[in-house]
């Protein structure tokens, strides 16, 4: 018989986060497909990497739930929202996706503190740090889009921004160092 070291409340919250990470991965795939259709290969590659990173988060959460004797619950995914109207809207959506993830993670951190589940609190610190990095990057990219002209971006600026995505760091040390799929 398995003994779970997670409360029912924390187990549900972690499973809900797992689903949110899966939905985030799907949203990034949708954005990557939009970028490909818009002939923005650099943006597409960046978004594909982000989609994979969300899957890494899922894997770590799954592993943690199982390690603590809990049952992982796989839920249906939501259909991603509408495609972006332009590059500015795309990166606004990226930032909002990261903010949504961060806020959900903070709720689980608070819950783990209330329950004095220090193992879960400790586990979640890598994800808190990861989200800080992701929000910082999303804000920087949104600023770069705005500097390039935002909604009124010229074709030349669009070309240069897309090209610059090839030199944008896509390393996520917190997630990459603990990738359960490698």
Backbone torsions as a table, in degrees:
resi	resn	phi	psi	omega
1	UNK	NA	133.5	178.8
2	UNK	-84.0	141.4	175.8
3	UNK	-112.7	121.8	179.3
4	UNK	-86.0	134.4	176.5
5	UNK	-98.2	9.5	178.1
6	UNK	-110.3	137.7	174.0
7	UNK	-66.5	161.0	177.3
8	UNK	-60.1	-37.0	-179.3
9	UNK	-66.5	-46.9	179.1
10	UNK	-68.3	-38.1	178.3
11	UNK	-60.2	-45.4	178.6
12	UNK	-62.7	-44.4	-179.5
13	UNK	-61.4	-42.0	179.3
14	UNK	-67.9	-40.2	176.3
15	UNK	-65.6	-37.7	175.9
16	UNK	-63.4	-39.1	178.1
17	UNK	-65.9	-38.5	177.0
18	UNK	-57.8	-43.7	178.4
19	UNK	-66.5	-39.9	177.7
20	UNK	-61.8	-41.0	177.4
21	UNK	-62.8	-40.2	178.0
22	UNK	-64.9	-41.7	176.8
23	UNK	-64.0	-36.6	177.1
24	UNK	-63.9	-42.9	178.0
25	UNK	-59.0	-42.3	178.7
26	UNK	-65.3	-41.0	179.8
27	UNK	-62.6	-41.8	178.4
28	UNK	-66.9	-34.1	175.0
29	UNK	-63.5	-43.5	177.9
30	UNK	-60.2	-44.8	179.3
31	UNK	-64.7	-37.4	178.0
32	UNK	-64.5	-41.0	177.9
33	UNK	-65.4	-39.6	175.5
34	UNK	-60.0	-45.7	-179.1
35	UNK	-62.4	-40.0	177.8
36	UNK	-62.4	-45.0	177.6
37	UNK	-61.8	-31.9	-179.9
38	UNK	-85.5	7.2	-179.9
39	UNK	60.3	43.6	178.4
40	UNK	-117.6	72.5	-175.6
41	UNK	-60.6	-36.4	178.5
42	UNK	-66.0	-42.5	177.7
43	UNK	-65.9	-43.2	179.6
44	UNK	-57.4	-47.7	-179.0
45	UNK	-61.7	-40.6	177.3
46	UNK	-59.9	-46.5	-177.9
47	UNK	-69.1	-33.5	176.0
48	UNK	-64.2	-41.6	177.3
49	UNK	-61.7	-41.4	179.1
50	UNK	-64.9	-38.0	177.5
51	UNK	-60.6	-44.3	179.1
52	UNK	-64.1	-37.1	-180.0
53	UNK	-63.5	-38.1	177.2
54	UNK	-63.2	-34.7	176.3
55	UNK	-67.4	-34.6	175.4
56	UNK	-62.2	-44.0	177.7
57	UNK	-58.8	-44.7	177.8
58	UNK	-55.9	-47.9	-178.2
59	UNK	-59.9	-41.8	179.6
60	UNK	-66.8	-40.3	178.8
61	UNK	-66.3	-42.3	177.2
62	UNK	-58.3	-48.0	180.0
63	UNK	-59.5	-42.2	-178.4
64	UNK	-64.9	-46.8	179.1
65	UNK	-56.8	-46.0	-179.0
66	UNK	-66.8	-40.5	179.3
67	UNK	-60.7	-32.9	-178.6
68	UNK	-90.7	8.3	176.1
69	UNK	83.3	11.0	179.9
70	UNK	-87.9	167.0	178.3
71	UNK	-102.0	125.5	176.3
72	UNK	-78.1	134.2	177.6
73	UNK	-116.9	120.8	178.9
74	UNK	-96.4	119.8	-178.2
75	UNK	-105.5	164.5	175.3
76	UNK	-66.0	150.7	179.8
77	UNK	-94.9	151.2	174.5
78	UNK	-80.2	150.8	172.4
79	UNK	-70.5	133.2	178.4
80	UNK	-59.1	154.9	179.7
81	UNK	-64.7	-172.0	-178.7
82	UNK	-66.4	155.4	177.0
83	UNK	-65.9	153.0	178.3
84	UNK	-68.4	157.9	179.0
85	UNK	-84.7	-27.7	-176.5
86	UNK	-163.3	-179.0	-178.0
87	UNK	-62.6	-40.8	179.1
88	UNK	-58.9	-49.1	179.4
89	UNK	-61.5	-37.2	178.0
90	UNK	-58.6	-48.7	-176.6
91	UNK	-78.6	-21.7	168.8
92	UNK	-65.7	-39.4	178.3
93	UNK	-66.5	-38.8	177.1
94	UNK	-60.2	-49.5	-179.8
95	UNK	-60.4	-44.9	-178.8
96	UNK	-63.5	-37.4	178.0
97	UNK	-60.8	-44.0	-179.9
98	UNK	-68.2	-39.5	178.1
99	UNK	-63.5	-42.7	177.9
100	UNK	-59.3	-45.0	177.9
101	UNK	-62.4	-45.4	-179.1
102	UNK	-60.1	-46.9	-179.0
103	UNK	-61.5	-39.8	178.7
104	UNK	-65.9	-39.8	179.2
105	UNK	-65.9	-41.9	178.4
106	UNK	-58.9	-37.3	178.7
107	UNK	-63.5	-39.6	179.1
108	UNK	-69.7	-38.5	176.6
109	UNK	-59.7	-46.9	179.0
110	UNK	-61.4	-41.8	178.7
111	UNK	-62.6	-42.3	178.9
112	UNK	-64.4	-33.8	176.8
113	UNK	-69.3	-43.7	178.6
114	UNK	-59.1	-39.5	-178.0
115	UNK	-85.4	-4.6	-176.7
116	UNK	56.6	38.0	175.5
117	UNK	-93.6	84.4	-173.4
118	UNK	-70.2	-26.6	176.3
119	UNK	-64.8	-44.5	178.7
120	UNK	-69.0	-41.9	177.0
121	UNK	-56.5	-46.9	-179.9
122	UNK	-62.7	-44.5	178.4
123	UNK	-57.1	-42.1	-174.9
124	UNK	-71.4	-15.3	-178.1
125	UNK	-62.8	-34.5	177.0
126	UNK	-63.8	-36.3	-179.2
127	UNK	-73.6	-35.6	174.7
128	UNK	-60.9	-46.8	178.9
129	UNK	-63.1	-42.0	178.4
130	UNK	-59.6	-45.0	-179.6
131	UNK	-65.6	-36.3	175.9
132	UNK	-58.8	-45.0	178.6
133	UNK	-63.5	-42.9	-176.5
134	UNK	-68.9	-40.2	177.2
135	UNK	-64.9	-40.9	178.8
136	UNK	-60.0	-46.2	179.7
137	UNK	-64.5	-43.0	179.8
138	UNK	-61.3	-41.9	177.9
139	UNK	-64.4	-42.1	178.6
140	UNK	-62.5	-42.8	-179.3
141	UNK	-68.1	-38.5	177.2
142	UNK	-63.5	-41.9	176.4
143	UNK	-61.6	-40.8	178.8
144	UNK	-63.9	-39.8	177.7
145	UNK	-62.9	-43.3	179.7
146	UNK	-64.1	-40.9	178.0
147	UNK	-64.1	-30.5	179.9
148	UNK	-81.4	-2.2	176.3
149	UNK	122.2	-7.1	177.8
150	UNK	56.8	-131.0	-179.4
151	UNK	-63.0	-31.1	-178.6
152	UNK	-91.4	19.7	-177.8
153	UNK	-56.5	130.8	176.4
154	UNK	-74.1	165.4	177.7
155	UNK	-60.6	-37.9	179.1
156	UNK	-65.3	-45.1	179.1
157	UNK	-64.2	-39.8	177.9
158	UNK	-61.7	-44.0	177.9
159	UNK	-61.3	-45.7	-178.3
160	UNK	-67.7	-40.3	177.8
161	UNK	-62.2	-47.7	179.4
162	UNK	-58.3	-43.4	178.8
163	UNK	-63.5	-38.0	-178.7
164	UNK	-66.8	-21.7	179.6
165	UNK	-64.2	-24.9	178.1
166	UNK	-66.6	-25.6	-179.9
167	UNK	-102.2	1.7	177.0
168	UNK	-76.1	127.2	-179.9
169	UNK	-58.4	126.9	176.2
170	UNK	-116.6	25.3	176.5
171	UNK	-89.6	132.8	178.6
172	UNK	-125.8	82.6	-170.6
173	UNK	-56.1	-35.8	-178.3
174	UNK	-63.7	-48.1	-179.3
175	UNK	-76.4	-42.8	-176.4
176	UNK	-62.2	-34.9	-178.7
177	UNK	-69.7	-18.5	-176.4
178	UNK	-124.5	26.6	-179.2
179	UNK	-61.8	114.4	-177.2
180	UNK	-75.2	-8.7	-176.0
181	UNK	-94.5	0.1	-180.0
182	UNK	-98.4	NA	NA
